[in-house]
Amino acid sequence: MTDTDLLIESRFLEMVMKKSGQERLKMGFSMFDMARKQVVASIKMDNPQSSKSDIKRELFLRFYGQDFSPEEQKKILSQL
């Protein structure tokens, strides 16, 4: 679903594509960093007593959990 006007969307894409690959990569890293901070804040809000290890596990599940079977998740989580 999109509610963005096609003209605005095409202008935005044009502006982004004018940036160098390095600038676009920095933008992507910045967006991921912000998303990660928001997820960590959400985890801490839900469980203020979360340890660093708990947060790592929950981050993994929220960002990548859908990409792995339950068996694979268990194996990965045991290593975090």
Secondary structure, 3 states (H helix, E strand, C coil): CCCCCHHHHHHHHHHHHHCCHHHHHHHHHHHHHHHHHHHHHHHHHHCCCCCHHHHHHHHHHHHHHHHCCHHHHHHHHHHC
